[in-house]
Amino acid sequence: MKKQTALNTINEFPKEFNLEELLERLIFIEKVEHGIAQAKSGKTTEHNKVVESFRKKWSK
């Protein structure tokens, strides 16, 4: 995560806030950025493969 992203996120919060909420938001942003980077680099799974995987897992 870029420092500016963290600073922008902090600036979106009110003057007083719960630290846990900030950490949750920063973790969420980091995970979304990571997912976008994976998608851009082609590290994805086709939808039908995901569906089949869930069917096998939950049909037991």
PQR file with spaces between the fields and no chain letter, atoms N, CA, C, O and H, PARSE charges and radii, in Angstrom:
ATOM       1  N    MET     1       0.844   -1.170    0.000 -0.4000 1.5000
ATOM       2  CA   MET     1       0.000    0.000    0.000 -0.0000 2.0000
ATOM       3  C    MET     1       0.893    1.239    0.000  0.5500 1.7000
ATOM       4  O    MET     1       1.936    1.287    0.652 -0.5500 1.4000
ATOM       5  N    LYS     2       0.449    2.215   -0.743 -0.4000 1.5000
ATOM       6  CA   LYS     2       1.196    3.463   -0.779 -0.0000 2.0000
ATOM       7  C    LYS     2       0.846    4.315    0.434  0.5500 1.7000
ATOM       8  O    LYS     2      -0.281    4.300    0.930 -0.5500 1.4000
ATOM       9  H    LYS     2      -0.398    2.176   -1.273  0.4000 1.0000
ATOM      10  N    LYS     3       1.842    5.053    0.892 -0.4000 1.5000
ATOM      11  CA   LYS     3       1.658    5.922    2.057 -0.0000 2.0000
ATOM      12  C    LYS     3       0.519    6.914    1.816  0.5500 1.7000
ATOM      13  O    LYS     3      -0.261    7.202    2.724 -0.5500 1.4000
ATOM      14  H    LYS     3       2.757    5.066    0.490  0.4000 1.0000
ATOM      15  N    GLN     4       0.428    7.426    0.611 -0.4000 1.5000
ATOM      16  CA   GLN     4      -0.606    8.404    0.292 -0.0000 2.0000
ATOM      17  C    GLN     4      -1.997    7.789    0.412  0.5500 1.7000
ATOM      18  O    GLN     4      -2.937    8.466    0.828 -0.5500 1.4000
ATOM      19  H    GLN     4       1.062    7.191   -0.127  0.4000 1.0000
ATOM      20  N    THR     5      -2.138    6.523    0.055 -0.4000 1.5000
ATOM      21  CA   THR     5      -3.424    5.838    0.193 -0.0000 2.0000
ATOM      22  C    THR     5      -3.833    5.775    1.658  0.5500 1.7000
ATOM      23  O    THR     5      -4.990    6.025    1.995 -0.5500 1.4000
ATOM      24  H    THR     5      -1.374    5.973   -0.283  0.4000 1.0000
ATOM      25  N    ALA     6      -2.881    5.441    2.532 -0.4000 1.5000
ATOM      26  CA   ALA     6      -3.159    5.383    3.965 -0.0000 2.0000
ATOM      27  C    ALA     6      -3.527    6.765    4.497  0.5500 1.7000
ATOM      28  O    ALA     6      -4.462    6.903    5.285 -0.5500 1.4000
ATOM      29  H    ALA     6      -1.940    5.238    2.259  0.4000 1.0000
ATOM      30  N    LEU     7      -2.802    7.769    4.073 -0.4000 1.5000
ATOM      31  CA   LEU     7      -3.098    9.135    4.526 -0.0000 2.0000
ATOM      32  C    LEU     7      -4.462    9.600    4.045  0.5500 1.7000
ATOM      33  O    LEU     7      -5.205   10.230    4.798 -0.5500 1.4000
ATOM      34  H    LEU     7      -2.042    7.657    3.433  0.4000 1.0000
ATOM      35  N    ASN     8      -4.800    9.294    2.795 -0.4000 1.5000
ATOM      36  CA   ASN     8      -6.116    9.669    2.266 -0.0000 2.0000
ATOM      37  C    ASN     8      -7.222    8.984    3.058  0.5500 1.7000
ATOM      38  O    ASN     8      -8.256    9.588    3.342 -0.5500 1.4000
ATOM      39  H    ASN     8      -4.197    8.782    2.183  0.4000 1.0000
ATOM      40  N    THR     9      -7.003    7.734    3.409 -0.4000 1.5000
ATOM      41  CA   THR     9      -7.992    6.982    4.173 -0.0000 2.0000
ATOM      42  C    THR     9      -8.175    7.605    5.555  0.5500 1.7000
ATOM      43  O    THR     9      -9.302    7.780    6.018 -0.5500 1.4000
ATOM      44  H    THR     9      -6.163    7.243    3.178  0.4000 1.0000
ATOM      45  N    ILE    10      -7.079    7.934    6.201 -0.4000 1.5000
ATOM      46  CA   ILE    10      -7.159    8.576    7.517 -0.0000 2.0000
ATOM      47  C    ILE    10      -7.911    9.895    7.410  0.5500 1.7000
ATOM      48  O    ILE    10      -8.729   10.212    8.273 -0.5500 1.4000
ATOM      49  H    ILE    10      -6.163    7.792    5.825  0.4000 1.0000
ATOM      50  N    ASN    11      -7.644   10.659    6.372 -0.4000 1.5000
ATOM      51  CA   ASN    11      -8.300   11.958    6.200 -0.0000 2.0000
ATOM      52  C    ASN    11      -9.798   11.829    5.937  0.5500 1.7000
ATOM      53  O    ASN    11     -10.541   12.785    6.155 -0.5500 1.4000
ATOM      54  H    ASN    11      -6.979   10.402    5.671  0.4000 1.0000
ATOM      55  N    GLU    12     -10.254   10.669    5.473 -0.4000 1.5000
ATOM      56  CA   GLU    12     -11.683   10.448    5.239 -0.0000 2.0000
ATOM      57  C    GLU    12     -12.443   10.226    6.548  0.5500 1.7000
ATOM      58  O    GLU    12     -13.662   10.391    6.594 -0.5500 1.4000
ATOM      59  H    GLU    12      -9.650    9.892    5.296  0.4000 1.0000
ATOM      60  N    PHE    13     -11.735    9.858    7.592 -0.4000 1.5000
ATOM      61  CA   PHE    13     -12.368    9.584    8.881 -0.0000 2.0000
ATOM      62  C    PHE    13     -12.646   10.893    9.621  0.5500 1.7000
ATOM      63  O    PHE    13     -12.000   11.908    9.359 -0.5500 1.4000
ATOM      64  H    PHE    13     -10.745    9.724    7.554  0.4000 1.0000
ATOM      65  N    PRO    14     -13.611   10.867   10.549 -0.5600 1.5000
ATOM      66  CA   PRO    14     -13.857   12.059   11.369  0.2800 2.0000
ATOM      67  C    PRO    14     -12.680   12.336   12.301  0.5500 1.7000
ATOM      68  O    PRO    14     -11.741   11.542   12.373 -0.5500 1.4000
ATOM      69  N    LYS    15     -12.728   13.455   13.012 -0.4000 1.5000
ATOM      70  CA   LYS    15     -11.617   13.840   13.885 -0.0000 2.0000
ATOM      71  C    LYS    15     -11.339   12.802   14.956  0.5500 1.7000
ATOM      72  O    LYS    15     -10.189   12.605   15.347 -0.5500 1.4000
ATOM      73  H    LYS    15     -13.490   14.100   12.954  0.4000 1.0000
ATOM      74  N    GLU    16     -12.379   12.139   15.431 -0.4000 1.5000
ATOM      75  CA   GLU    16     -12.196   11.047   16.385 -0.0000 2.0000
ATOM      76  C    GLU    16     -12.812    9.795   15.788  0.5500 1.7000
ATOM      77  O    GLU    16     -13.933    9.823   15.279 -0.5500 1.4000
ATOM      78  H    GLU    16     -13.314   12.299   15.113  0.4000 1.0000
ATOM      79  N    PHE    17     -12.064    8.686   15.854 -0.4000 1.5000
ATOM      80  CA   PHE    17     -12.545    7.441   15.263 -0.0000 2.0000
ATOM      81  C    PHE    17     -11.963    6.259   16.019  0.5500 1.7000
ATOM      82  O    PHE    17     -11.034    6.394   16.816 -0.5500 1.4000
ATOM      83  H    PHE    17     -11.154    8.663   16.267  0.4000 1.0000
ATOM      84  N    ASN    18     -12.529    5.120   15.749 -0.4000 1.5000
ATOM      85  CA   ASN    18     -12.100    3.872   16.352 -0.0000 2.0000
ATOM      86  C    ASN    18     -10.931    3.319   15.531  0.5500 1.7000
ATOM      87  O    ASN    18     -11.050    3.152   14.317 -0.5500 1.4000
ATOM      88  H    ASN    18     -13.284    5.010   15.102  0.4000 1.0000
ATOM      89  N    LEU    19      -9.815    3.038   16.185 -0.4000 1.5000
ATOM      90  CA   LEU    19      -8.634    2.536   15.493 -0.0000 2.0000
ATOM      91  C    LEU    19      -8.924    1.233   14.766  0.5500 1.7000
ATOM      92  O    LEU    19      -8.394    0.993   13.681 -0.5500 1.4000
ATOM      93  H    LEU    19      -9.719    3.174   17.171  0.4000 1.0000
ATOM      94  N    GLU    20      -9.756    0.400   15.354 -0.4000 1.5000
ATOM      95  CA   GLU    20     -10.092   -0.881   14.728 -0.0000 2.0000
ATOM      96  C    GLU    20     -10.775   -0.679   13.375  0.5500 1.7000
ATOM      97  O    GLU    20     -10.513   -1.418   12.426 -0.5500 1.4000
ATOM      98  H    GLU    20     -10.186    0.595   16.235  0.4000 1.0000
ATOM      99  N    GLU    21     -11.643    0.316   13.289 -0.4000 1.5000
ATOM     100  CA   GLU    21     -12.317    0.614   12.023 -0.0000 2.0000
ATOM     101  C    GLU    21     -11.314    1.060   10.960  0.5500 1.7000
ATOM     102  O    GLU    21     -11.423    0.671    9.797 -0.5500 1.4000
ATOM     103  H    GLU    21     -11.856    0.917   14.060  0.4000 1.0000
ATOM     104  N    LEU    22     -10.347    1.869   11.357 -0.4000 1.5000
ATOM     105  CA   LEU    22      -9.317    2.318   10.420 -0.0000 2.0000
ATOM     106  C    LEU    22      -8.501    1.132    9.921  0.5500 1.7000
ATOM     107  O    LEU    22      -8.249    1.004    8.723 -0.5500 1.4000
ATOM     108  H    LEU    22     -10.258    2.185   12.302  0.4000 1.0000
ATOM     109  N    LEU    23      -8.094    0.276   10.834 -0.4000 1.5000
ATOM     110  CA   LEU    23      -7.301   -0.891   10.440 -0.0000 2.0000
ATOM     111  C    LEU    23      -8.081   -1.801    9.504  0.5500 1.7000
ATOM     112  O    LEU    23      -7.530   -2.313    8.529 -0.5500 1.4000
ATOM     113  H    LEU    23      -8.299    0.381   11.807  0.4000 1.0000
ATOM     114  N    GLU    24      -9.364   -2.005    9.797 -0.4000 1.5000
ATOM     115  CA   GLU    24     -10.196   -2.827    8.922 -0.0000 2.0000
ATOM     116  C    GLU    24     -10.279   -2.223    7.527  0.5500 1.7000
ATOM     117  O    GLU    24     -10.193   -2.941    6.531 -0.5500 1.4000
ATOM     118  H    GLU    24      -9.812   -1.590   10.589  0.4000 1.0000
ATOM     119  N    ARG    25     -10.445   -0.919    7.452 -0.4000 1.5000
ATOM     120  CA   ARG    25     -10.537   -0.252    6.152 -0.0000 2.0000
ATOM     121  C    ARG    25      -9.218   -0.361    5.388  0.5500 1.7000
ATOM     122  O    ARG    25      -9.217   -0.622    4.185 -0.5500 1.4000
ATOM     123  H    ARG    25     -10.515   -0.335    8.261  0.4000 1.0000
ATOM     124  N    LEU    26      -8.094   -0.161    6.085 -0.4000 1.5000
ATOM     125  CA   LEU    26      -6.788   -0.262    5.423 -0.0000 2.0000
ATOM     126  C    LEU    26      -6.533   -1.682    4.928  0.5500 1.7000
ATOM     127  O    LEU    26      -6.004   -1.868    3.832 -0.5500 1.4000
ATOM     128  H    LEU    26      -8.096    0.051    7.062  0.4000 1.0000
ATOM     129  N    ILE    27      -6.898   -2.674    5.714 -0.4000 1.5000
ATOM     130  CA   ILE    27      -6.726   -4.069    5.297 -0.0000 2.0000
ATOM     131  C    ILE    27      -7.598   -4.359    4.079  0.5500 1.7000
ATOM     132  O    ILE    27      -7.157   -5.017    3.137 -0.5500 1.4000
ATOM     133  H    ILE    27      -7.328   -2.523    6.604  0.4000 1.0000
ATOM     134  N    PHE    28      -8.837   -3.865    4.100 -0.4000 1.5000
ATOM     135  CA   PHE    28      -9.729   -4.054    2.967 -0.0000 2.0000
ATOM     136  C    PHE    28      -9.131   -3.449    1.695  0.5500 1.7000
ATOM     137  O    PHE    28      -9.105   -4.096    0.649 -0.5500 1.4000
ATOM     138  H    PHE    28      -9.195   -3.330    4.865  0.4000 1.0000
ATOM     139  N    ILE    29      -8.659   -2.222    1.787 -0.4000 1.5000
ATOM     140  CA   ILE    29      -8.065   -1.545    0.629 -0.0000 2.0000
ATOM     141  C    ILE    29      -6.862   -2.332    0.118  0.5500 1.7000
ATOM     142  O    ILE    29      -6.704   -2.511   -1.090 -0.5500 1.4000
ATOM     143  H    ILE    29      -8.680   -1.696    2.637  0.4000 1.0000
ATOM     144  N    GLU    30      -6.023   -2.797    1.023 -0.4000 1.5000
ATOM     145  CA   GLU    30      -4.843   -3.563    0.627 -0.0000 2.0000
ATOM     146  C    GLU    30      -5.239   -4.839   -0.116  0.5500 1.7000
ATOM     147  O    GLU    30      -4.625   -5.187   -1.124 -0.5500 1.4000
ATOM     148  H    GLU    30      -6.151   -2.652    2.004  0.4000 1.0000
ATOM     149  N    LYS    31      -6.260   -5.534    0.379 -0.4000 1.5000
ATOM     150  CA   LYS    31      -6.693   -6.771   -0.262 -0.0000 2.0000
ATOM     151  C    LYS    31      -7.288   -6.501   -1.640  0.5500 1.7000
ATOM     152  O    LYS    31      -7.057   -7.265   -2.578 -0.5500 1.4000
ATOM     153  H    LYS    31      -6.759   -5.251    1.199  0.4000 1.0000
ATOM     154  N    VAL    32      -8.051   -5.422   -1.765 -0.4000 1.5000
ATOM     155  CA   VAL    32      -8.613   -5.066   -3.068 -0.0000 2.0000
ATOM     156  C    VAL    32      -7.501   -4.726   -4.053  0.5500 1.7000
ATOM     157  O    VAL    32      -7.528   -5.174   -5.199 -0.5500 1.4000
ATOM     158  H    VAL    32      -8.239   -4.801   -1.004  0.4000 1.0000
ATOM     159  N    GLU    33      -6.525   -3.940   -3.615 -0.4000 1.5000
ATOM     160  CA   GLU    33      -5.400   -3.592   -4.490 -0.0000 2.0000
ATOM     161  C    GLU    33      -4.634   -4.846   -4.910  0.5500 1.7000
ATOM     162  O    GLU    33      -4.215   -4.966   -6.061 -0.5500 1.4000
ATOM     163  H    GLU    33      -6.503   -3.576   -2.684  0.4000 1.0000
ATOM     164  N    HIS    34      -4.457   -5.768   -3.982 -0.4000 1.5000
ATOM     165  CA   HIS    34      -3.757   -7.022   -4.292 -0.0000 2.0000
ATOM     166  C    HIS    34      -4.547   -7.822   -5.331  0.5500 1.7000
ATOM     167  O    HIS    34      -3.969   -8.361   -6.275 -0.5500 1.4000
ATOM     168  H    HIS    34      -4.797   -5.670   -3.047  0.4000 1.0000
ATOM     169  N    GLY    35      -5.854   -7.894   -5.156 -0.4000 1.5000
ATOM     170  CA   GLY    35      -6.700   -8.623   -6.105 -0.0000 2.0000
ATOM     171  C    GLY    35      -6.670   -8.008   -7.491  0.5500 1.7000
ATOM     172  O    GLY    35      -6.630   -8.721   -8.493 -0.5500 1.4000
ATOM     173  H    GLY    35      -6.324   -7.455   -4.389  0.4000 1.0000
ATOM     174  N    ILE    36      -6.690   -6.694   -7.549 -0.4000 1.5000
ATOM     175  CA   ILE    36      -6.630   -6.005   -8.842 -0.0000 2.0000
ATOM     176  C    ILE    36      -5.295   -6.294   -9.527  0.5500 1.7000
ATOM     177  O    ILE    36      -5.250   -6.532  -10.734 -0.5500 1.4000
ATOM     178  H    ILE    36      -6.722   -6.114   -6.735  0.4000 1.0000
ATOM     179  N    ALA    37      -4.221   -6.272   -8.760 -0.4000 1.5000
ATOM     180  CA   ALA    37      -2.897   -6.565   -9.321 -0.0000 2.0000
ATOM     181  C    ALA    37      -2.847   -7.997   -9.846  0.5500 1.7000
ATOM     182  O    ALA    37      -2.280   -8.247  -10.909 -0.5500 1.4000
ATOM     183  H    ALA    37      -4.257   -6.079   -7.780  0.4000 1.0000
ATOM     184  N    GLN    38      -3.435   -8.938   -9.111 -0.4000 1.5000
ATOM     185  CA   GLN    38      -3.465  -10.329   -9.565 -0.0000 2.0000
ATOM     186  C    GLN    38      -4.261  -10.453  -10.861  0.5500 1.7000
ATOM     187  O    GLN    38      -3.846  -11.153  -11.785 -0.5500 1.4000
ATOM     188  H    GLN    38      -3.896   -8.735   -8.247  0.4000 1.0000
ATOM     189  N    ALA    39      -5.390   -9.780  -10.928 -0.4000 1.5000
ATOM     190  CA   ALA    39      -6.210   -9.840  -12.139 -0.0000 2.0000
ATOM     191  C    ALA    39      -5.473   -9.256  -13.340  0.5500 1.7000
ATOM     192  O    ALA    39      -5.528   -9.808  -14.439 -0.5500 1.4000
ATOM     193  H    ALA    39      -5.727   -9.211  -10.178  0.4000 1.0000
ATOM     194  N    LYS    40      -4.791   -8.152  -13.127 -0.4000 1.5000
ATOM     195  CA   LYS    40      -4.044   -7.526  -14.220 -0.0000 2.0000
ATOM     196  C    LYS    40      -2.912   -8.407  -14.719  0.5500 1.7000
ATOM     197  O    LYS    40      -2.553   -8.358  -15.896 -0.5500 1.4000
ATOM     198  H    LYS    40      -4.746   -7.704  -12.235  0.4000 1.0000
ATOM     199  N    SER    41      -2.347   -9.218  -13.822 -0.4000 1.5000
ATOM     200  CA   SER    41      -1.238  -10.085  -14.226 -0.0000 2.0000
ATOM     201  C    SER    41      -1.718  -11.451  -14.713  0.5500 1.7000
ATOM     202  O    SER    41      -0.909  -12.332  -15.005 -0.5500 1.4000
ATOM     203  H    SER    41      -2.638   -9.258  -12.866  0.4000 1.0000
ATOM     204  N    GLY    42      -3.045  -11.621  -14.799 -0.4000 1.5000
ATOM     205  CA   GLY    42      -3.591  -12.863  -15.338 -0.0000 2.0000
ATOM     206  C    GLY    42      -3.715  -13.994  -14.333  0.5500 1.7000
ATOM     207  O    GLY    42      -3.983  -15.132  -14.717 -0.5500 1.4000
ATOM     208  H    GLY    42      -3.701  -10.906  -14.562  0.4000 1.0000
ATOM     209  N    LYS    43      -3.527  -13.706  -13.069 -0.4000 1.5000
ATOM     210  CA   LYS    43      -3.626  -14.739  -12.029 -0.0000 2.0000
ATOM     211  C    LYS    43      -5.069  -14.836  -11.555  0.5500 1.7000
ATOM     212  O    LYS    43      -5.396  -14.451  -10.432 -0.5500 1.4000
ATOM     213  H    LYS    43      -3.308  -12.782  -12.757  0.4000 1.0000
ATOM     214  N    THR    44      -5.922  -15.356  -12.425 -0.4000 1.5000
ATOM     215  CA   THR    44      -7.332  -15.493  -12.112 -0.0000 2.0000
ATOM     216  C    THR    44      -7.778  -16.934  -12.364  0.5500 1.7000
ATOM     217  O    THR    44      -7.046  -17.725  -12.959 -0.5500 1.4000
ATOM     218  H    THR    44      -5.656  -15.669  -13.336  0.4000 1.0000
ATOM     219  N    THR    45      -8.970  -17.260  -11.912 -0.4000 1.5000
ATOM     220  CA   THR    45      -9.555  -18.570  -12.138 -0.0000 2.0000
ATOM     221  C    THR    45     -10.868  -18.367  -12.883  0.5500 1.7000
ATOM     222  O    THR    45     -11.655  -17.484  -12.543 -0.5500 1.4000
ATOM     223  H    THR    45      -9.564  -16.618  -11.429  0.4000 1.0000
ATOM     224  N    GLU    46     -11.095  -19.184  -13.891 -0.4000 1.5000
ATOM     225  CA   GLU    46     -12.313  -19.065  -14.677 -0.0000 2.0000
ATOM     226  C    GLU    46     -13.532  -19.354  -13.802  0.5500 1.7000
ATOM     227  O    GLU    46     -13.477  -20.185  -12.895 -0.5500 1.4000
ATOM     228  H    GLU    46     -10.456  -19.901  -14.168  0.4000 1.0000
ATOM     229  N    HIS    47     -14.615  -18.664  -14.082 -0.4000 1.5000
ATOM     230  CA   HIS    47     -15.835  -18.785  -13.292 -0.0000 2.0000
ATOM     231  C    HIS    47     -16.324  -20.226  -13.207  0.5500 1.7000
ATOM     232  O    HIS    47     -16.678  -20.698  -12.126 -0.5500 1.4000
ATOM     233  H    HIS    47     -14.660  -17.989  -14.818  0.4000 1.0000
ATOM     234  N    ASN    48     -16.344  -20.922  -14.330 -0.4000 1.5000
ATOM     235  CA   ASN    48     -16.858  -22.292  -14.323 -0.0000 2.0000
ATOM     236  C    ASN    48     -16.003  -23.221  -13.458  0.5500 1.7000
ATOM     237  O    ASN    48     -16.527  -24.181  -12.894 -0.5500 1.4000
ATOM     238  H    ASN    48     -16.056  -20.539  -15.208  0.4000 1.0000
ATOM     239  N    LYS    49     -14.719  -22.960  -13.344 -0.4000 1.5000
ATOM     240  CA   LYS    49     -13.860  -23.767  -12.479 -0.0000 2.0000
ATOM     241  C    LYS    49     -14.165  -23.508  -11.008  0.5500 1.7000
ATOM     242  O    LYS    49     -14.131  -24.430  -10.193 -0.5500 1.4000
ATOM     243  H    LYS    49     -14.293  -22.180  -13.802  0.4000 1.0000
ATOM     244  N    VAL    50     -14.459  -22.273  -10.672 -0.4000 1.5000
ATOM     245  CA   VAL    50     -14.821  -21.938   -9.295 -0.0000 2.0000
ATOM     246  C    VAL    50     -16.147  -22.594   -8.933  0.5500 1.7000
ATOM     247  O    VAL    50     -16.283  -23.164   -7.850 -0.5500 1.4000
ATOM     248  H    VAL    50     -14.487  -21.524  -11.334  0.4000 1.0000
ATOM     249  N    VAL    51     -17.124  -22.517   -9.834 -0.4000 1.5000
ATOM     250  CA   VAL    51     -18.430  -23.134   -9.594 -0.0000 2.0000
ATOM     251  C    VAL    51     -18.273  -24.631   -9.389  0.5500 1.7000
ATOM     252  O    VAL    51     -18.844  -25.186   -8.451 -0.5500 1.4000
ATOM     253  H    VAL    51     -17.013  -22.055  -10.713  0.4000 1.0000
ATOM     254  N    GLU    52     -17.514  -25.291  -10.243 -0.4000 1.5000
ATOM     255  CA   GLU    52     -17.297  -26.732  -10.126 -0.0000 2.0000
ATOM     256  C    GLU    52     -16.610  -27.081   -8.809  0.5500 1.7000
ATOM     257  O    GLU    52     -16.953  -28.080   -8.176 -0.5500 1.4000
ATOM     258  H    GLU    52     -17.050  -24.840  -11.005  0.4000 1.0000
ATOM     259  N    SER    53     -15.664  -26.282   -8.402 -0.4000 1.5000
ATOM     260  CA   SER    53     -14.966  -26.510   -7.139 -0.0000 2.0000
ATOM     261  C    SER    53     -15.935  -26.442   -5.959  0.5500 1.7000
ATOM     262  O    SER    53     -15.882  -27.274   -5.054 -0.5500 1.4000
ATOM     263  H    SER    53     -15.385  -25.470   -8.916  0.4000 1.0000
ATOM     264  N    PHE    54     -16.824  -25.441   -5.977 -0.4000 1.5000
ATOM     265  CA   PHE    54     -17.805  -25.321   -4.900 -0.0000 2.0000
ATOM     266  C    PHE    54     -18.801  -26.472   -4.917  0.5500 1.7000
ATOM     267  O    PHE    54     -19.207  -26.965   -3.865 -0.5500 1.4000
ATOM     268  H    PHE    54     -16.867  -24.765   -6.712  0.4000 1.0000
ATOM     269  N    ARG    55     -19.193  -26.900   -6.114 -0.4000 1.5000
ATOM     270  CA   ARG    55     -20.133  -28.029   -6.205 -0.0000 2.0000
ATOM     271  C    ARG    55     -19.522  -29.282   -5.596  0.5500 1.7000
ATOM     272  O    ARG    55     -20.187  -30.007   -4.856 -0.5500 1.4000
ATOM     273  H    ARG    55     -18.863  -26.500   -6.969  0.4000 1.0000
ATOM     274  N    LYS    56     -18.270  -29.533   -5.904 -0.4000 1.5000
ATOM     275  CA   LYS    56     -17.601  -30.719   -5.353 -0.0000 2.0000
ATOM     276  C    LYS    56     -17.484  -30.616   -3.838  0.5500 1.7000
ATOM     277  O    LYS    56     -17.698  -31.595   -3.123 -0.5500 1.4000
ATOM     278  H    LYS    56     -17.730  -28.944   -6.506  0.4000 1.0000
ATOM     279  N    LYS    57     -17.146  -29.429   -3.354 -0.4000 1.5000
ATOM     280  CA   LYS    57     -16.943  -29.230   -1.929 -0.0000 2.0000
ATOM     281  C    LYS    57     -18.241  -29.365   -1.151  0.5500 1.7000
ATOM     282  O    LYS    57     -18.256  -29.991   -0.091 -0.5500 1.4000
ATOM     283  H    LYS    57     -16.972  -28.634   -3.935  0.4000 1.0000
ATOM     284  N    TRP    58     -19.320  -28.799   -1.646 -0.4000 1.5000
ATOM     285  CA   TRP    58     -20.567  -28.730   -0.884 -0.0000 2.0000
ATOM     286  C    TRP    58     -21.529  -29.880   -1.182  0.5500 1.7000
ATOM     287  O    TRP    58     -22.557  -29.999   -0.515 -0.5500 1.4000
ATOM     288  H    TRP    58     -19.308  -28.290   -2.507  0.4000 1.0000
ATOM     289  N    SER    59     -21.226  -30.722   -2.159 -0.4000 1.5000
ATOM     290  CA   SER    59     -22.131  -31.831   -2.468 -0.0000 2.0000
ATOM     291  C    SER    59     -21.845  -33.059   -1.615  0.5500 1.7000
ATOM     292  O    SER    59     -22.547  -34.064   -1.728 -0.5500 1.4000
ATOM     293  H    SER    59     -20.391  -30.626   -2.701  0.4000 1.0000
ATOM     294  N    LYS    60     -20.836  -32.995   -0.771 -0.4000 1.5000
ATOM     295  CA   LYS    60     -20.465  -34.141    0.074 -0.0000 2.0000
ATOM     296  C    LYS    60     -21.401  -34.312    1.224  0.5500 1.7000
ATOM     297  O    LYS    60     -21.230  -35.228    2.029 -0.5500 1.4000
ATOM     298  H    LYS    60     -20.266  -32.178   -0.679  0.4000 1.0000
